Amino acid sequence: MFIQLDDIAVHAEVSGPASGAPVLLLHSLGTNLHMWDPQAEALARRHRVIRMDMRGHGLTEATPGPTTMDRLVKDALALLHALDIGAAHVGGVSIGGHIALRMAAEAPERVLSVMACDTALDFGGPANWQGRMDAVAAGGMAAVAEATLGRWVVDRSLASSRGLRRMLLATDPAGWLGCAAALRDLAPREWRIHCPTTVIVGDRDESTPLAAAQAIHAAIPGSRLVVIAEAGHIPNLEREEAMTRAVLAHMKLATALPEAAAEAGMAVRRRVLGDAHVDRSEAGLTALDLPFRDFILEGVWGRVWTRPGLSHRDRSLLCLGMLAALGHHDEFRLHVRATRNTGVTPEEIGEVLLQVAAYAGVPTANTALKLAKDALKEMEG
């Protein structure tokens, strides 16, 4: 399918049952959505699998000039929005893995879990990219094909390796250059990701080696690290079975809520309410309120907020409306403060309270409006 997203027509494919948990898969620089073919086929037996060709790759239009990482993140989020998907599990390889991490950090309500494959927090800056970019600008993709394939795979003679080479050569140089600029121009940033995360890396990856994967693993509390033996930068095809096992294992853990409701609930609670609030609450636990905490953690945070049917932003809006209408003022203030994490804007809080005024009464909404204004002012301080 082709979907107009802002300034470009994006090529995407969707497979698997519509009722399945959505999984967005993002490819690497110089390939296209077909690099995920083996894993997409396995996932589609139970999950709704969404794949897209990145700007200037595959059948997606290229835009002139450099592309930013922010733009690539917005493209992925826009695709989910266009498909009416509130939140999804997101996996990506190389630049796709970095996009997945950025999505989880910047739009946590839209990302249920992350598979960050053969990627890095930093890609070496201009020193690592400008020479390659100059070569592509002068001689097209053929100028870097052999060196790139050597980083991508261990055995160049495989049919899948030759297929990857064809993907690279078929890539629009303008698209490759634009996305390479996004990697070249990455600025250092702090990561704050609390969703279930698996970091996958080939043990012979020269582009984003094990040390880069270990840095991501160390930066994300509770993440898992999976190392694939005898694999280069793109294990999806060359080490198809091992990569597919790692992806399916991640999805089993990320969606196994009944067995891990408390752990999943704590992760979502921290994402929504923030570490500072949760840490204060946990420090004040007593024998009296511990059973109640466990009930809320498992039954509400672990089994309701973790469901894929609504995004965290949607659930945040619903909580604000219901708590205001019922006059639960302390909880209302708490969830106003949580909007810094759920993405709900002050303008949207105002719209919710107009709805409350219409259906639950003006005095009730007026009280909530005052509480919201006070909480938002405190958040600015």
CORVEN-V269020 format. One line per field, one symbol per residue. ss: DSSP state (a for helix, b for strand, c for the rest). psi: psi as a letter, one per 20 degrees, with the letter a starting at -180 (. if undefined). A space follows every 50 residues. Layout:
BEGIN
ss = ???
psi = ???
END
This chain:
BEGIN
ss = cbbbbccbbbbbbbbccccccbbbbbccccccaaaaaaaaaaaccccbbb bbccccccccccccccccaaaaaaaaaaaaaacccccbbbbbbcaaaaaa aaaaaacaaabbbbbbbccccccccaaaaaaaaaaaaaacaaacaaaaaa aaccccccaaaaaaaaaaaaccaaaaaaaaaaaacccccccccccbbbbb bbcccccccaaaaaaaaaaccccbbbbbccccccaaaacaaaaaaaaaaa aaaaacccccaaaaaaaaaaaaacaaaaaaaaacccaaaaaaaaaaaaaa accccccccccaaaaaaaaaaaaaaaccaaaaaaaaacaaaacccaaaaa aaaaaaaaaacaaaaaaaaaaaaaaaaaaac
psi = qppoodjqoppqpprrphiqppoppprrpjbaiiijgghggghihhropp qqprpjqcjqqqqqrqqqhgghghgghhggghjlogqqppqqpdhhhggg ghghhhmhiiohrpooplarhpkiahhihhghhhghhhjahhhjgghghh hgrgoiiqghghghghgghipphhgggghhhhghjpqqqqpnpirppppp qpikohgnrhhghhggghiopjrqppppqlqbhnihghlgggggggghgg hgghjmghhkggghghghghhgiqhgggggghhjqrhgighgghgggghf hhighiqihqrhgghggggggghghikngghggghghiihhijpqhhhgg gghhggghiiqghghgghggggggghghhh.
END
